Amino acid sequence: MNEILKGDLNDLELILNQVKAEGLEFLNGINDRRTSTDIQPMEYSDLEVQGSGTLAALAAFKSRFDDIIVASTGPRYWGFVTGGSTPAAIAGDWLATVYDQNTQTVKGQGDISANIELETVRLLLQLLRLPEDAYLGGFVTGATMSNFSCLAVARQWLGAQQGEDIAKTGVSGTLKVLSAMPHSSAVKSLALLGLGSQNLIKVKVMPGNREAMDLNDLEQQILELKGAPFILISSAGTVNTVDFDDFEAISKLRERYHFWWHIDAAFGAFAACAPAYAHLLKGWEQADSITVDCHKWLNVPYENAFFLVKKEHRLLQMACFQNSNAPYLGDPLDNFNYLNFLPENSRRLKALPAWFSLKAYGAKGYQDIVEGCIARAKELAEFIEKEDAFELLAPVRLNTVCFTLKGAGDKAFEFLRILNDQGVVFMTPTVYGGKHAIRAAFVNWRTTEKDVLVAIEELNQALKKI
Ligand SMILES: Cc1ncc(COP(=O)(O)O)c(C=O)c1O
């Protein structure tokens, strides 16, 4: 064994204790850590012939990067849709690394990790109040890969309607995909899947400051397809204003028209945890496939999401992802193996952080997290509405505040730069209704009323500088 590795093996307890101490220092100081850093091109270090061992690597890392790692897991990081990590999720994530399983089969010789993943999916279905037996679920790196995986099966379904096995023959001709406000990652998935991002048929949104699909226009567009099967991508939570498509109405359309129904519920799925908001998802259990992100509102560390595909489409799913030409893996129908049902072959025990967090906090824990975030969004929106300098661009439908500078929208991005530069709260830019705007998305379990007050103070400070 290499001498330095041997030394590290001897020092394992010391190393892990040191890492624990670093982790604790970081997490205990998270409220005071900056939420942004001015990223400069850096000088990259070189590979040494003789390594220096883990403790020296840790010291070198700390001296170069500790000060500039931002508090993206902290309570006032409201950019994009960035969740935090619960203590239980951190525990699960650390142990997933320590166990280092390759999560594949559920029976026969091997390890138990695929069963842990299936159990976690079951817990998630219970949390989200979806029918337990209807969906096959699996973990992927994020909602982008979840959208990709679901839409791959949708593509296979579409081919099958025309007697084609697209996984084998490739896409020929233009396949029909309809959506009103797809997330950019769903459009990216169309590009990756050879469906062509520009082939998306745009459905109108409802009038009156809405981002939800106009169902009259949807039906009109369906009629124009003259009976051709298609994929419908719908939204449970648009990014700017968290609008939801009307899933009950869409399920009724399914009785009359022939389509694959996908829902991107990356973070909106968690409305199911809050009784006052669960109605937004009414009817979603009819969808063929659903995307849910875990590194958003479930508050587990990156990279973590899962997909759900109706079990009745299992053969289509397998046709897409089957790792054929590997006889040593056995008959995929006989022996369930995750690698035949999703993009990756080798994969870590991604479900473990979610398993730990779900067991640790249960349905009530997640109800509290979700309701807390919604309350925080409303508190910030109340300030924005009252303050003359700002304009709230849409009602707070769930957990996101979308606003701009009243009468000075052209300065919104400059204002945001100043705000983020203060380093205490972080938000991200967007364009909504043609206006430059700012988004604050609340999905972190740590965020309290006090954080909103701190952010208000920061907004007022930034106003003085613009
Ligand atoms: C609705 C929606 N779908 C998909 C994504 C992509 O998620 P990820 O970055 O985890 O791939 C996001 C990210 O914000 C999202 O909000």
The ligand as an SDF file (V2000), in Angstrom:
LIG
                    3D

 16 16  0  0  0  0  0  0  0  0999 V2000
  -39.6820   23.7670  -12.1590 C   0  0  0  0  0  0  0  0  0  0  0  0
  -38.2420   23.3530  -12.2910 C   0  0  0  0  0  0  0  0  0  0  0  0
  -37.9320   22.2980  -13.0570 N   0  0  0  0  0  0  0  0  0  0  0  0
  -36.6680   21.8870  -13.2220 C   0  0  0  0  0  0  0  0  0  0  0  0
  -35.6220   22.5360  -12.5980 C   0  0  0  0  0  0  0  0  0  0  0  0
  -34.2090   22.0600  -12.8170 C   0  0  0  0  0  0  0  0  0  0  0  0
  -33.7090   21.5570  -11.6230 O   0  0  0  0  0  0  0  0  0  0  0  0
  -32.2060   21.0840  -11.4010 P   0  0  0  0  0  0  0  0  0  0  0  0
  -31.3990   22.3300  -11.3980 O   0  0  0  0  0  0  0  0  0  0  0  0
  -32.2610   20.3730  -10.1060 O   0  0  0  0  0  0  0  0  0  0  0  0
  -31.8130   20.1810  -12.5100 O   0  0  0  0  0  0  0  0  0  0  0  0
  -35.8940   23.6280  -11.7630 C   0  0  0  0  0  0  0  0  0  0  0  0
  -34.8180   24.3670  -11.0850 C   0  0  0  0  0  0  0  0  0  0  0  0
  -34.9990   25.4050  -10.5140 O   0  0  0  0  0  0  0  0  0  0  0  0
  -37.2460   24.0390  -11.6130 C   0  0  0  0  0  0  0  0  0  0  0  0
  -37.5720   25.0850  -10.8250 O   0  0  0  0  0  0  0  0  0  0  0  0
  1  2  1  0
  2  3  1  0
  2 15  2  0
  3  4  2  0
  4  5  1  0
  5  6  1  0
  5 12  2  0
  6  7  1  0
  7  8  1  0
  8  9  2  0
  8 10  1  0
  8 11  1  0
 12 13  1  0
 12 15  1  0
 13 14  2  0
 15 16  1  0
M  END
$$$$
